[in-house]
Amino acid sequence: MRTPNDRPSRQIAIIGAGASGVILAREILAFEDPDLRVVLIEKAERPGRGLAYATDEVQHLLNVNSRAMSAVAEQPLHFQQWLVEQDHVGSLEEGVFAPRAHYGQYLESILHKLLADHRSSGRLRLVDQEVISIGKADHAVDVRLADGTSIPAHHAVLATGHDGGPRIDGASELNGPLPDRHSTIMILGTGLSMVDAWLSLRERGHRGPILAVSRRGLLPTRQKASTALRLDSADVPLGTSLPYFMRWLRALVADTEARGGDWRDVVNGLRPYNQMIWQAWPERTRRRFLEHTRAWWDVHRHRIAPQLHDRLEQPSAVATSSSFPVGSSTMLKRLTVSSSDCVGGVILTRGR
């Protein structure tokens, strides 16, 4: 069953109304074409926030300074201005690592404005449904929903965020009652979501040891002001083997540091070319990167606020026993979760 007023030849369906979906919808609607329509499809109760910004816990902070977090390309300080208007900061110059909840509210305000601005024209619709499949249909696509209806569109965009990751028997997510507040809690994963779980546990009064376990035991690195290295696309070895690319990258970091710079300058300088690098690799190189290199890339690319990194480095703030520090060097490559006298609870963290 098709919904009314659909124009598949001029309609774009965006699956996911989180940060990427909302920002993309705004960019598309900026084209003053009355026949170009957008359908945002979101199953979450609070569209606009997505996974990363759905938290309401104020200790969960952005990983990037607020002055660099505008969702409006032509207004670089748009988010900073919103913070000022909401009395969260005192001035446009006062850049902070704001709570992610604030950024979620900011994205919601953008979505609400878009819906209001295009209500009369009908150029934007928000559909509260889950997409179950996307199929081809006469030079277009057919987006099928869980309620049995479908939405035809000329293009469909997947903006569903990060993969939730695997399920592990015996592990839970941090959404239920906690075990004894002095028991040992094991967190599966040592990335950004682990930091969230650790902060939430402490906020909820847990005082026992916390053990974070991953295959490599890599913790997120510290965010720090840097100047992105100026690179041209001709400087980047596109389509080379992974070992060659990594040798080039390490040499570039070494040269930058020898000149008084920082490895963050290189990582930030590569940001405009990340998609080009990925697309230029053949399938086997992509698989090799995901298996062997991604974990190291992620901890350097996705850094955490300085104040969180400082807290994470203080053993007394993380665990009551030095035997169970977050990021322990004793990591398990394979782990079977089961009942244990020494572990009071296991929490599975998911990427964000």
Buried (B, 14 or more C-beta within 10 A) or exposed (E): EEEEEBEBEBBBBBBBBBBBBBBBBBEBBEEEEEEBBBBBBBBBEBBBBBBBBBBEBEBBBBBBBBBEBBBBEEEEBBBBBBBBEEEBBEEEEEBBBBBBBBBBBBBBBBBEEBBEEBEEEEBBBBBBBEBEEBEEEEEBBBBBBEEEEBBBBBEBBEBBBEEEEEEEEBBEEBEEEBBEEEBBBBBBBBBBBBBBBBBBBBEEEBEBBBBBBBEEBBBBBBBEEBEBBEBEEEEBBBBBBBEEBBEBBEEBBEEBEEEEBBBBBBBBBBEEBEEEBEEBBEEEBBEBBEEEBEBEBBBBBBBBBBEBBEBBBEBEEBBBEEEBBBBBEEBEEEBEBEEEEEBBBBBBBBBB
